[in-house]
Amino acid sequence: MDIIEMTRELGKAIQQDDRYLAYMLARQANDEDEQLQNLIKGFNNTRVQLQMEIAKPDKDDDKVQELNESIKSSYKLIMDNPRMIAYNAAKTGFDELMSQINTVISMSSNGVDPDSIDVTTASCSGDCGSCGGCH
């Protein structure tokens, strides 16, 4: 089996993982929640209005403040929605899985023995200066 075939097998395994399945179900539940989707559309529309108002040479500071407050209120309603809470938790779990997979691949490609990589503590901040694992 070549490396691409093995990667395809990894992809299939990822799609069978409980964290992936939970994430997909939560995403679908969000997509099908009409009330939540309306809140998100309203939030996005208000955000566009705010950007347009800020870009005006004679912007109305009161209008900007009103739109800012509306955005904050909409954001809170969205983030307090039970389906959005479940989605964010599922996404966090799936993101952790992908981070662990990427850690193994990255560290292995830098010569670290794949069996010695502790994915429970390894994470990448994006700043190589804080990492002792690659080199």
Backbone as CSV, one residue per row, in Angstrom:
resi,resn,N_x,N_y,N_z,CA_x,CA_y,CA_z,C_x,C_y,C_z
1,MET,0.855,-1.177,0.000,0.000,0.000,0.000,0.898,1.237,0.000
2,ASP,0.654,2.151,-0.943,1.473,3.360,-0.968,0.933,4.395,0.016
3,ILE,1.695,5.452,0.176,1.367,6.449,1.200,0.028,7.143,0.937
4,ILE,-0.334,7.348,-0.326,-1.619,7.976,-0.637,-2.760,7.036,-0.257
5,GLU,-2.615,5.759,-0.535,-3.644,4.792,-0.145,-3.787,4.759,1.375
6,MET,-2.662,4.806,2.084,-2.716,4.818,3.548,-3.403,6.089,4.050
7,THR,-3.152,7.195,3.375,-3.787,8.456,3.746,-5.291,8.386,3.525
8,ARG,-5.705,7.764,2.442,-7.140,7.569,2.201,-7.757,6.710,3.309
9,GLU,-7.025,5.709,3.757,-7.502,4.869,4.860,-7.619,5.700,6.141
10,LEU,-6.657,6.588,6.363,-6.730,7.495,7.506,-7.975,8.372,7.395
11,GLY,-8.234,8.887,6.202,-9.433,9.698,5.982,-10.702,8.937,6.322
12,LYS,-10.760,7.690,5.920,-11.925,6.850,6.239,-12.040,6.635,7.744
13,ALA,-10.910,6.421,8.407,-10.918,6.225,9.856,-11.381,7.483,10.574
14,ILE,-10.935,8.642,10.098,-11.377,9.915,10.681,-12.894,10.019,10.584
15,GLN,-13.450,9.667,9.423,-14.889,9.772,9.214,-15.688,8.766,10.039
16,GLN,-15.028,7.789,10.627,-15.692,6.822,11.499,-15.539,7.180,12.979
17,ASP,-14.685,8.137,13.280,-14.422,8.521,14.660,-15.645,9.216,15.272
18,ASP,-15.910,8.931,16.536,-17.059,9.516,17.234,-17.023,11.044,17.240
19,ARG,-15.828,11.624,17.326,-15.720,13.088,17.345,-16.119,13.690,16.009
20,TYR,-15.740,13.034,14.933,-16.148,13.490,13.602,-17.659,13.370,13.457
21,LEU,-18.201,12.221,13.853,-19.640,11.989,13.721,-20.441,12.982,14.554
22,ALA,-19.984,13.264,15.773,-20.668,14.241,16.628,-20.634,15.628,15.996
23,TYR,-19.496,15.982,15.423,-19.347,17.282,14.764,-20.292,17.393,13.565
24,MET,-20.367,16.359,12.744,-21.241,16.385,11.571,-22.714,16.467,11.977
25,LEU,-23.094,15.732,13.008,-24.485,15.778,13.482,-24.832,17.150,14.046
26,ALA,-23.907,17.741,14.803,-24.144,19.069,15.371,-24.224,20.120,14.267
27,ARG,-23.384,19.982,13.263,-23.413,20.921,12.130,-24.742,20.821,11.380
28,GLN,-25.181,19.596,11.169,-26.461,19.383,10.489,-27.617,19.955,11.307
29,ALA,-27.576,19.752,12.616,-28.634,20.286,13.486,-28.672,21.810,13.400
30,ASN,-27.508,22.445,13.363,-27.454,23.907,13.211,-28.021,24.338,11.865
31,ASP,-27.629,23.628,10.825,-28.086,23.979,9.479,-29.605,23.862,9.356
32,GLU,-30.180,22.924,10.083,-31.619,22.685,9.993,-32.434,23.516,10.982
33,ASP,-31.783,24.238,11.857,-32.464,25.069,12.850,-32.786,26.426,12.226
34,GLU,-34.018,26.582,11.803,-34.424,27.802,11.088,-34.255,29.049,11.948
35,GLN,-34.595,28.946,13.220,-34.459,30.101,14.115,-32.992,30.517,14.239
36,LEU,-32.122,29.546,14.423,-30.689,29.840,14.535,-30.158,30.429,13.230
37,GLN,-30.562,29.875,12.107,-30.107,30.394,10.820,-30.581,31.829,10.600
38,ASN,-31.788,32.141,11.033,-32.286,33.513,10.927,-31.479,34.463,11.808
39,LEU,-31.107,34.010,12.998,-30.266,34.828,13.866,-28.916,35.102,13.206
40,ILE,-28.344,34.078,12.606,-27.047,34.233,11.942,-27.159,35.178,10.745
41,LYS,-28.217,35.037,9.965,-28.422,35.945,8.826,-28.578,37.383,9.302
42,GLY,-29.351,37.575,10.371,-29.534,38.915,10.923,-28.223,39.498,11.411
43,PHE,-27.436,38.674,12.076,-26.121,39.103,12.556,-25.251,39.547,11.384
44,ASN,-25.198,38.721,10.341,-24.374,39.042,9.169,-24.860,40.300,8.469
45,ASN,-26.168,40.466,8.352,-26.704,41.672,7.725,-26.347,42.924,8.526
46,THR,-26.464,42.832,9.834,-26.134,43.979,10.684,-24.640,44.289,10.595
47,ARG,-23.827,43.257,10.504,-22.383,43.449,10.379,-22.051,44.191,9.082
48,VAL,-22.723,43.826,8.003,-22.514,44.510,6.720,-22.949,45.971,6.834
49,GLN,-24.096,46.198,7.477,-24.570,47.571,7.672,-23.558,48.391,8.464
50,LEU,-22.991,47.772,9.493,-21.989,48.461,10.312,-20.761,48.810,9.474
51,GLN,-20.281,47.866,8.686,-19.114,48.125,7.846,-19.391,49.257,6.860
52,MET,-20.582,49.259,6.307,-20.941,50.318,5.352,-21.014,51.665,6.053
53,GLU,-21.565,51.684,7.249,-21.679,52.936,7.994,-20.306,53.463,8.384
54,ILE,-19.432,52.584,8.821,-18.082,52.994,9.224,-17.299,53.532,8.024
55,ALA,-17.564,52.980,6.844,-16.836,53.398,5.634,-17.291,54.757,5.112
56,LYS,-18.444,55.231,5.550,-18.940,56.523,5.073,-18.052,57.656,5.575
57,PRO,-17.798,58.638,4.725,-17.002,59.780,5.173,-17.721,60.593,6.259
58,ASP,-19.035,60.594,6.211,-19.828,61.329,7.208,-20.610,60.361,8.091
59,LYS,-19.894,59.372,8.619,-20.562,58.319,9.389,-21.297,58.910,10.593
60,ASP,-22.366,58.250,10.927,-23.201,58.641,12.066,-22.762,57.807,13.266
61,ASP,-22.092,58.453,14.224,-21.564,57.734,15.384,-22.669,57.062,16.201
62,ASP,-23.823,57.689,16.280,-24.940,57.074,17.002,-25.406,55.802,16.299
63,LYS,-25.455,55.850,14.973,-25.840,54.677,14.187,-24.812,53.562,14.359
64,VAL,-23.538,53.919,14.360,-22.469,52.936,14.560,-22.634,52.278,15.928
65,GLN,-22.888,53.083,16.953,-23.080,52.544,18.299,-24.304,51.622,18.350
66,GLU,-25.385,52.031,17.708,-26.611,51.221,17.667,-26.355,49.881,16.966
67,LEU,-25.670,49.918,15.857,-25.359,48.684,15.126,-24.416,47.782,15.923
68,ASN,-23.449,48.397,16.608,-22.547,47.622,17.463,-23.320,46.898,18.560
69,GLU,-24.234,47.586,19.180,-25.040,46.973,20.246,-25.911,45.850,19.681
70,SER,-26.455,46.060,18.500,-27.273,45.032,17.860,-26.452,43.789,17.554
71,ILE,-25.228,43.988,17.091,-24.332,42.866,16.790,-24.013,42.093,18.063
72,LYS,-23.691,42.803,19.132,-23.379,42.140,20.399,-24.571,41.328,20.901
73,SER,-25.744,41.898,20.809,-26.959,41.214,21.248,-27.229,39.974,20.403
74,SER,-27.104,40.116,19.083,-27.319,38.984,18.178,-26.296,37.884,18.429
75,TYR,-25.058,38.279,18.628,-23.989,37.304,18.870,-24.273,36.502,20.133
76,LYS,-24.713,37.186,21.179,-25.025,36.498,22.432,-26.171,35.514,22.228
77,LEU,-27.206,35.911,21.503,-28.325,35.001,21.234,-27.860,33.768,20.461
78,ILE,-26.993,33.984,19.494,-26.476,32.867,18.693,-25.646,31.929,19.568
79,MET,-24.726,32.490,20.322,-23.815,31.665,21.117,-24.505,30.992,22.302
80,ASP,-25.635,31.526,22.762,-26.388,30.919,23.861,-27.388,29.876,23.372
81,ASN,-27.541,29.751,22.062,-28.455,28.762,21.506,-27.922,27.364,21.841
82,PRO,-28.775,26.479,22.376,-28.312,25.138,22.761,-27.656,24.361,21.613
83,ARG,-28.165,24.524,20.411,-27.543,23.821,19.278,-26.175,24.384,18.951
84,MET,-26.011,25.696,19.101,-24.702,26.301,18.851,-23.715,25.878,19.941
85,ILE,-24.182,25.768,21.159,-23.321,25.298,22.252,-22.850,23.875,21.962
86,ALA,-23.778,23.015,21.548,-23.431,21.625,21.211,-22.472,21.583,20.023
87,TYR,-22.718,22.429,19.031,-21.852,22.490,17.853,-20.435,22.890,18.257
88,ASN,-20.315,23.925,19.063,-18.986,24.393,19.460,-18.237,23.333,20.260
89,ALA,-18.943,22.614,21.114,-18.301,21.534,21.879,-17.846,20.418,20.946
90,ALA,-18.697,20.042,19.998,-18.342,18.980,19.048,-17.189,19.421,18.156
91,LYS,-17.204,20.665,17.726,-16.134,21.176,16.872,-14.807,21.196,17.626
92,THR,-14.843,21.567,18.885,-13.628,21.566,19.698,-13.048,20.154,19.790
93,GLY,-13.911,19.174,20.019,-13.457,17.786,20.087,-12.838,17.323,18.780
94,PHE,-13.480,17.660,17.676,-12.958,17.271,16.366,-11.657,18.010,16.048
95,ASP,-11.597,19.294,16.380,-10.373,20.067,16.151,-9.199,19.486,16.942
96,GLU,-9.470,19.013,18.164,-8.416,18.387,18.965,-7.911,17.110,18.288
97,LEU,-8.834,16.312,17.758,-8.448,15.103,17.030,-7.543,15.461,15.858
98,MET,-7.954,16.437,15.061,-7.166,16.827,13.893,-5.807,17.394,14.306
99,SER,-5.767,18.109,15.410,-4.502,18.642,15.908,-3.563,17.504,16.298
100,GLN,-4.117,16.476,16.936,-3.296,15.335,17.323,-2.761,14.602,16.084
101,ILE,-3.613,14.425,15.094,-3.186,13.773,13.849,-2.092,14.599,13.178
102,ASN,-2.308,15.898,13.090,-1.317,16.771,12.464,-0.001,16.780,13.237
103,THR,-0.089,16.674,14.560,1.130,16.619,15.369,1.943,15.379,15.036
104,VAL,1.280,14.239,14.948,1.985,12.990,14.617,2.626,13.097,13.238
105,ILE,1.872,13.580,12.266,2.407,13.697,10.905,3.580,14.677,10.865
106,SER,3.394,15.835,11.471,4.433,16.864,11.447,5.701,16.404,12.155
107,MET,5.540,15.880,13.345,6.717,15.458,14.097,7.398,14.258,13.439
108,SER,6.614,13.362,12.854,7.194,12.212,12.152,8.002,12.666,10.953
109,SER,7.474,13.677,10.242,8.191,14.160,9.057,9.468,14.901,9.427
110,ASN,9.614,15.217,10.722,10.834,15.857,11.209,11.754,14.866,11.916
111,GLY,11.460,13.566,11.749,12.362,12.541,12.240,12.039,11.953,13.598
112,VAL,10.977,12.402,14.234,10.607,11.855,15.540,9.941,10.502,15.332
113,ASP,10.272,9.546,16.197,9.662,8.219,16.138,8.159,8.360,16.392
114,PRO,7.315,7.985,15.431,5.862,8.161,15.588,5.299,7.497,16.840
115,ASP,5.881,6.391,17.255,5.380,5.703,18.446,5.731,6.428,19.738
116,SER,6.667,7.354,19.688,7.076,8.066,20.895,6.352,9.400,21.080
117,ILE,5.531,9.778,20.123,4.868,11.085,20.171,3.656,10.999,21.094
118,ASP,3.654,11.850,22.117,2.543,11.915,23.063,1.570,12.995,22.593
119,VAL,0.502,12.566,21.953,-0.448,13.528,21.386,-1.329,14.168,22.450
120,THR,-1.321,13.637,23.662,-2.152,14.230,24.713,-1.552,15.520,25.237
121,THR,-0.250,15.693,25.065,0.389,16.916,25.543,0.941,17.754,24.409
122,ALA,1.107,17.164,23.247,1.698,17.890,22.119,0.653,18.776,21.470
123,SER,1.039,19.997,21.217,0.188,20.907,20.450,1.079,21.948,19.810
124,CYS,0.591,22.525,18.769,1.377,23.516,18.049,0.726,24.872,18.209
125,SER,1.484,25.818,18.726,0.979,27.174,18.894,1.199,27.998,17.640
126,GLY,1.969,27.445,16.691,2.290,28.199,15.488,3.597,28.956,15.632
127,ASP,4.107,29.052,16.860,5.371,29.726,17.124,6.416,28.669,17.423
128,CYS,7.255,28.369,16.452,8.239,27.289,16.607,9.205,27.541,17.760
129,GLY,9.362,28.786,18.158,10.268,29.105,19.251,9.829,28.514,20.573
130,SER,8.529,28.263,20.728,8.029,27.708,21.990,7.919,26.213,21.965
131,CYS,8.340,25.579,20.883,8.143,24.139,20.702,9.459,23.395,20.829
132,GLY,9.466,22.351,21.605,10.654,21.534,21.732,10.536,20.232,20.996
133,GLY,9.465,20.038,20.224,9.204,18.724,19.649,9.683,18.503,18.230
134,CYS,9.841,19.491,17.433,10.150,19.282,16.017,11.619,18.976,15.763
135,HIS,12.510,19.629,16.484,13.925,19.532,16.132,14.676,18.807,17.187
